[in-house]
Amino acid sequence: MRVKQKRAIRRMRRRHQRAWLVLDQVDGRSRSECEVMDISSDGARLVIASSLSVPKRFGVALVPNATPKECERVWRNGEMMGIRFTEQG
């Protein structure tokens, strides 16, 4: 039996790509390293520290010290977290 895909765009696989969560977007100083497991134009699946508290809306920088892309947490299960990008570009 085939499982129905919920998302409209299938994600490209990118393993072991580092990224940075920007939890305080006012000054950009509160950054926490994470790992991108897969990504698409509309969202990504990340591995984060299990003890990290992540707000509903935050930023993700795919390059160190880059301007973060705005996103929102869609789901979280321990160290795995699904996000949706809220701004395109």
N, C-alpha and C positions, 0 to 999 in steps of 0.2 A: 504494500500500500504506500502511495506517495504522500508526503506531508505537504500541505498547502503553504506556500510562501506568503507571509503576512505583509512584508514590505514591498513597495512598488519597484524599488531599484535594488538589484542584487549587489552586494558589497564585493569590492575587489579585495583580494587577500594581500595583506602586508604584515608580515610577522616580524616581531622584535624591533619595531620602529619606536624610538623614544619620543615622548611628547611631555608637555608640562601643563598641569592644571593651574589656572590663574584664578584663585578663589577670592581675591580682593581686587576687583577690577578698577577700583578708584586709584590706587597707587601702583598696582601690578607687582607688589613685592611678595605677596603670599603665593609662592609657586611650589608645586609638589610634582615630582617626576612620576610619570606613569608609562605604560607600554600600550601601543596601539596594536590590537590583534587583527582587526580588519576595518576598512573605512570605505565610504562612498561619498557622493556629493551631498547626501542628506544626513549622514550620521556616521557613527563609529562604535566599535566595541573596544573597551579599554580594560586593562588590568591596573588596579590601584592598590595602595596599602589598605589592608582590611580595617585598620584603626582610623583611617582618614574620614572625617566628617565632610561631606560634600553637599552644598546647598542645591536647590532645584535649578537655579541658573548660575552659570559661571563661564569662564573662558578656557579655551584649549589652544596652546601654541605648539605647532608642529616643528618649529625651529627655535632654538634657544633665543630668548630675548625678543622674539617677534611679537607683533601685535596679535593678541589672541582672537580666535574666532568665537563669537558668542554661541552658546549652546545651552541645552537643558538636559537634565538627567531624566531618562525615560524609565529605566529599571536598574536595579542593583541586586546582586546576589553574592555576598561576601566580597571577594576581590574583583569580581567581574561587574562591569557597568556599561549599559547601553546609553548613548547620547544621541540627540538630534541637534543638528546645526540650525540656529534660528536666524542667522543672517547668511545670505549668499554672497560669494565673492572670494 
